[in-house]
């Protein structure tokens, strides 16, 4: 480890031992940073100055209406350069090849490699699009909510066909509804091929001809336990089995299908259980695909769902253990507005609990890395080093294997080893060791030890200077100029939001 890095690590370790005493900060700066740390992935210098001018109320109102926010040309240009960005689910499936191998025919090794390369390209470009939006977008609350809902409706990109649909799933099933009605979001997610494959509903079938059922309950169970009612939502195992029967026939359209070739996910009546069903105390009519839609409507309108979603929103935006009163108010707003996410968030942002929660949330690795890049103002042409560090920090993008997604709580991410890794990232990033400013094709040699840091500490001081805690302020002031950026980005102050 370079001597400069050892010095920075030692200084930040000292900071970790100091009490988090509040500085004599300007209240308006505290409010601005609080809003930008919660509604955005941290401040940029431009955002910080903008919110100071227009005020936090106007900024919140603007972020709740992202369609009226013009995105920067740089972001639009970068997204336009992605070869697979914007492809539909059917087109992506055709890129990958047959859904199932032909019986008795072993695919050629070259064909397998080609398919794997295509799938890797799709996944890599989905990750690039996500990272560039998180760093560059002016619609920051939309990016925050896409990240929130992706974890709520998580799918894993590490295996199977769902990896080719990750970007399409995010763009078509989550992003359009991230600030809309929860019912519409739930419908879009439940009908997307990525979710049907990930939670095994393609294996969930009943045969009207033979009477042979092969029920798979994974999809039904997670729709209730994770997506809607919550683990304490009052449903029974019988309800899980019934919902699994309701969802029989919901599957991915085979590549060689002549029926609806333009559709990636279909309802196949021959695989559906048309028997009588009692779900959550309500009799469902035998109506095929419409049964599943009716069940989703019941789940979306349930008070248990309202409470579950309200708790998760309060936990993400306010505190790891939000007050029951706040959760109850948000749940009541959810029910009164028909699950209007935008209006529920407005109630949350208007709450006293939200404004009193500064510093109570600990950044996830994703939030930490993205917020460091945004604060530093360094041009990002190559996101691969950032994605690599997120993996080192325990949070590979699209890499959560379990359907409950990544946690947003302190206990999930705060540990001595993880803290040292964060400090190492801050030191490497601040001294220019990460080739983020070079295009992906370029190769950057290790920077010389005396190379000036690309992260200007004066920029960070202008954003965070008045709000640094007393201990952090003292350590930063005593450090050489070349170490101050790393100390701010690696400080306990910066790791919290």
HELIX and SHEET records of a PDB file:
HELIX    1   1 UNK A    3  UNK A   17  1                                  15    
HELIX    2   2 UNK A   27  UNK A   38  1                                  12    
HELIX    3   3 UNK A   45  UNK A   54  1                                  10    
HELIX    4   4 UNK A   56  UNK A   63  1                                   8    
HELIX    5   5 UNK A   66  UNK A   68  5                                   3    
HELIX    6   6 UNK A   73  UNK A   80  1                                   8    
HELIX    7   7 UNK A   89  UNK A   96  1                                   8    
HELIX    8   8 UNK A  109  UNK A  136  1                                  28    
HELIX    9   9 UNK A  140  UNK A  152  1                                  13    
HELIX   10  10 UNK A  161  UNK A  165  5                                   5    
HELIX   11  11 UNK A  166  UNK A  168  1                                   3    
HELIX   12  12 UNK A  169  UNK A  174  3                                   6    
HELIX   13  13 UNK A  175  UNK A  177  5                                   3    
HELIX   14  14 UNK A  182  UNK A  190  1                                   9    
HELIX   15  15 UNK A  193  UNK A  198  1                                   6    
HELIX   16  16 UNK A  201  UNK A  203  5                                   3    
HELIX   17  17 UNK A  218  UNK A  222  1                                   5    
HELIX   18  18 UNK A  223  UNK A  227  3                                   5    
HELIX   19  19 UNK A  237  UNK A  246  1                                  10    
HELIX   20  20 UNK A  269  UNK A  271  5                                   3    
HELIX   21  21 UNK A  289  UNK A  300  1                                  12    
HELIX   22  22 UNK A  303  UNK A  317  1                                  15    
HELIX   23  23 UNK A  324  UNK A  336  1                                  13    
HELIX   24  24 UNK A  341  UNK A  349  1                                   9    
HELIX   25  25 UNK A  352  UNK A  355  1                                   4    
HELIX   26  26 UNK A  365  UNK A  376  1                                  12    
HELIX   27  27 UNK A  384  UNK A  392  1                                   9    
HELIX   28  28 UNK A  410  UNK A  413  1                                   4    
HELIX   29  29 UNK A  416  UNK A  431  1                                  16    
HELIX   30  30 UNK A  457  UNK A  464  1                                   8    
HELIX   31  31 UNK A  465  UNK A  467  5                                   3    
HELIX   32  32 UNK A  470  UNK A  478  1                                   9    
HELIX   33  33 UNK A  481  UNK A  489  1                                   9    
HELIX   34  34 UNK A  492  UNK A  495  1                                   4    
SHEET    1   A 2 UNK A 205  UNK A 206  0                                        
SHEET    2   A 2 UNK A 213  UNK A 214 -1                                        
SHEET    1   B 2 UNK A 250  UNK A 252  0                                        
SHEET    2   B 2 UNK A 265  UNK A 267 -1                                        
SHEET    1   C 2 UNK A 277  UNK A 279  0                                        
SHEET    2   C 2 UNK A 282  UNK A 284 -1                                        
END                                                                             
